[in-house]
């Protein structure tokens, strides 16, 4: 990049000699960007239903690439959510793409529909959680799939695909199979991930047919006993903006997960801010808390809109009624980013946020949502045998 087009938002950091060197490392770079071809932004009135032409453009791009998302923007989150509901009813098989359509506020008038492919290049990890401790609800530990094509020419090839958050994790070269939820890499099918299945057949003339996607719900019996982390945002160097438009759009998804956990009861929901090691300890602690508080306020706006609450006090009472808390904390540089892998039935933390590398510092500049189980308030006495 040219010297005038800087990535780092600040060049000097009080109390550290690493600031200038790390700033130079961030600015010496080659970047890859992804731009969708064709028309990807549509401006409409709040009561205007998109034309068939616009709907076809949206569906085509969502269907052809699982990394493409659609953002519905309006003057308020409530208005965006309401328009999204209308939009999904008018899109053919629209609810197949529900997890890739997000609502945001931020425009003064009307409604804006934006297709973006930023997830093609950069998509941060979304769900980080322990590999053990879950109890899958009995009866939901196996899934049966069967494709029944209407192909008079005969079938030459059939495949069943399982996806997690849009990524293919399993492929079966058959028209009928069971899946036991085993995932490579020592993961369990934890809540917070979106699992779906679809079938594909090719007849003897080479014509391909693809089924609509089926959502695979993850029912966890002891969800209010399990710790979980969601990655909310990763920040640009020393800045307040996210590395990726994809993560900015995911607040609605995160809010839905927060509602599920609070409704299950007995949980502390912590919006946790983290930084890299550039700067002073005290300065990074303040920066991480400021980032966490800003995201907490945005999260609360989504919660109120989704739950149809008209005030902060109503939201606070709902949280307290479920014996839960929603708070922000700043951890500064004290907790570099780690992932958990299961090795020989043991949970092994692997540090990937290495502060001596620019890519490691990117992973450390983040806000997470932590779900920490609380003791049940006034638990029911156990029946004696």
N, C-alpha and C positions, 0 to 999 in steps of 0.2 A: 504494500500500500504506500501511497505517497505520504510524505511526512506530515502534511496538513490534515490528512484523514486519520485521526487518532482513534484508537480503541479505548484507551484509558481516559477517564474523565478527570483525573487529578494527577499532577506530576510530582508533588512534594508531600511528604508525610512526616509530621512532626515526631521527633524522637526515634527515628530509624534511619540507618544508612542504606537499607535495602530498597527504599522507596524508588529512587531514581533507576536502579538497575532493573527492578521488577516492572516498572513502567515501560522501560525500553523493550523488555521481553514481550510484554503484552502488545506493544505497537509493531514489533517486527513480526509480521505474520502474512500468511496467505489464507484468504477466506473463500469458502464455497457458498454460493447462495442458490436458492431454488425459487423460481418464479413460474407460476402456472401460465400456460399459454391460453390466450383468448380473454374473454370478458369474465372477470372474477369479483366485481364489486357492483352491487345493484342497490339503488336508492329508491325507496318506496314510501308511500304515505301509511300511517298507522292502520288505516282501515282498508288498505289496498292488498288484494291477493295477487301474488306473482303470476305473471302470464305463463302459459304452457312452455313458451320458449325459455324463460328463465328457469322454470322447474326442471326442464330437460337438461339444461347446462349444469345445474347443481347436481342432479342425480348422476349424470354421466361421469363427472369428476369424482364424486364420492365413491361410485361403484368401481371405477378403474384404478383407484389408488387408495389403499387403506390408511395412508399417512395424511391425506388431505382432510382438513376439517372445515366446518362452516361456522362462522361467528355471526350471531344475530345481535345487532347493536341498536339500542334505543335510548331515549333520554333518561330512563330509570331502569333498574334491573327488573322491577315488576312488569313494566311495559315490554321489555325484551322477552321475559318468560312467557307472557301472554301471547305475543306474536309468534314465538317459537311453537307454541301449542297449535296455533292456526296453521302455520307453515307445514308442520309434520303431517297434519291431516290431509293436506293437498298434494304432498309429494308421494308418488307411487312407491309403495313399500317403504315409506319414509321412516317408520319406527325401526327398520333394520339398521339405520344409521344414527340412532338416537345418541349413542355414546360419543359421536363425533360432531354433534351440533351443540354449540355453547351460547349462552346469553351473557351480554355485557351492557353496561351503561356507557355514557361517554360522548354521545352526540346530542346536539341541541334540539333538533326537530326530526320528525319522521322515523323511518327504520332503514337501517343499512345492513345488507347481507354481504358478507365477505368470505370468499373461499381462499384459504391459505395453505401453502405446502411447506411451511417452515419445518414441520416435523420430518420431512424427507431427509434433511441434512443433520438436524440436531434435535434429539428428543431425550431429555434427561430421564433418569430412572424415576418411576412414578410411585411404586409401592415397595417399601423395605420393611421386612418383618421377620420374626424368628421362624425357623424351619420346623419347630416343634411346639407343642402346647395346644394344638387345635383338636377338637372333637367334631368330626363331620357328622351331621345329623343322620341317624340310621335310615337307610333306604335311598340315600342320595350319593352313595359312594361309588356307584357304577352308572354309566349312561349307555343306553342302547340306541344305535343309529341304523336306519334302513332307508335306502333310496329305492323308490318305485317309479322308474321312468316310463313314459308313454312313447316308446321309440319303436315304430313298426319296422324300421330297417335293422334293428338289433343293436346291442351295445358292444362297442369294441374296447372301451376303457371307462372305469369308474373310480372316483376318488372321494374320500371324506376328509375334510380339513377341520382341525381344531385351531382356533386363534385365541391368543391372550393379548388384550389391548391392541388388537389389529395385527399382531405378528403371528405367523403360522408356527405352532409348536408341535403339532402332530399331523401326519398324513397317513391315511389307510387306503391301500390300493384294492378296494373292495366295495361292494354295494351294501354290505351288512356287517356290523361289528359292535363290540362292547368297548368302552373306554373306562379305565379304572382311576382316572385323574392323576396317574403318574406323570410327573414333569421332570425333564432332564435337569441336572444341576442341583438336585437336592431341594427343590422347592415343593411347597404344598399349595393347593388351590385356594389361597387365602382370599378373604373378602377384600374389596377395594380394587381387585382386578376384574376386567370384563372378559369373560370367556364366551365364545360363540362357536357354532359349527355350521358348515355348509357342505352341500354335496355337489358333485360335478360329474356329468356323464358325456361321453362322446360316442356317437353312433357310427355305423360302418361307413357312412359317407363323409365322416369328419366333422359333422355338425355338433356343436357343443351346447349343452344345457346346464345352467347353474341354478340351484335352489336358492330361495331366500335364506338369510341367516337365522339360526335359532339360538336364542340366548340360553346359556347354561348357568343357572343360578348356583351360587356357593352358599349352602346353608350350614352355618357353624353353630353347634349346640351351645358352646360356652363362650360366645363372642364377648360377653362382658367380663371375662377373666383373662383376655389376651391383650398383650401389648402390640402396638402397630405403629408404623411411621409412614406418612405420605410426604413426598417431596412436592412442595408447593411452588417455589421459585428458586432459580439460580441467577445471581446478579452479575452485571457487568463490573469491571474492575473499579472499585472504590465508589460505585454509583448506586443509584436508586432504581434503575430500570432492569428488567429481566433480560437474560441472555436470549430468550426465545419467546416469540409470540405464542407458541403452543402452550407454554406453561401459564402465560397471562390469561389465556382463555379457559383454563381448567378450574377456575375458582368455583364455578357452578357444580362441577363434578365433586370437588372436595367438600363443598357444603352439603351435598347429598350424603356423603360418607359420614360427615360429622353428625348429621341428623340421625342416621341409622344407629350410630354408637351411643348417642345421648338417649335416644328412645329405648335402647336396650338397658340403660341405667348404669349407675355406679362407675363413672369414668371421669377422669381429668383429661380435658382436651387442651393441650399446650401448643400454642403457636410459638415455635422456637427459632430464633434468629442465630445465624452463625456467620463467621467471617474467615478470611485467610489470615496469614501472619504479618501482612504488611501494615505497619502502623504500631501504635502503642497498645498495650493490653487494655488500659482504661478506655482509650478511644474506640477500639474495636468492640468492647463491651457495650458502649453507648450506641454505636452504629448498629450492632445486631439487635438491640432492644428496640431502636427506632424502626428498623425494618419490620420486626415482628409485630409491633403495635400498629403500624400502617396496614399490614395484611390482616390483622385481627379485626380492624374496623371494616375493611372490605368484606371479610367473611361474615361479620355480623349483618351487614346489609343484605347479603345473599340469604342468610338464614331467615331474616325477617320477611323477605319477599317470598321465599319458597313456602314458609309456614303461614303466610298471610297475617303476620303480627304487625300491629300499627305503631309499636313503640319499643324502645330498649327495655323498659321495665317489664313489659309482657314477655319478651325473650328471656330476661333474667329469671323471671318466675318459672318459666317452662324448664329452664336448665336446672334450677334448684329443686323443682318438683321431681326430677329424675335423678336426684342425688349426684349431680355432676357439676363440674366447673369448666369455664372457658377463659383461659388467661394467656398472656404473652410473657415470654422470658427471653433474655438475651444471653447467649453463651460465649460471645466473642470468638476468639481463636482456640478455645479450650477443647473442642470436640471435632477434629478433622473427620471428613466423611468416610464411613465404613459401610461395607455390605456384609451380610451374614450368609455363609454357605454351610451346608450340612456335610460333614466328612466323618465317616465311620460312626454315624449316629450322634455326633457331637456338633454343636453350633460353633463355628469358627469365624471370628470377625476378620475381615480383610480390609486393610486401609488402602483406599484408592485416592483420597484427598491428600496428595503429597505436595506440601507447600513449596518445595524447591522447583517444581515444574509448573508452568502456566496452566496446563490442563488440570493439574491437581488443585490449584488455587481456584479455578472455576467451580469445581465440585464443592469446595468448602464455602464459597459465598452463596449461601442458600437460606431459605426459610422452610422448615418442616412442620408438619402437624403430628404431634405425638398423642397417642391414646394410651393412658395409664389407668389400669383398673383401680377402683377405690373399694374400700370395705363397704359392704351393704349396710345401709342405715336401718336400724331396728330389724335385723334379719328374723325370718320366721323360725320358730323353734322346730327342731327335728322331731318327727314322731318316733315314739319308742316302740320297739318290737315286742 
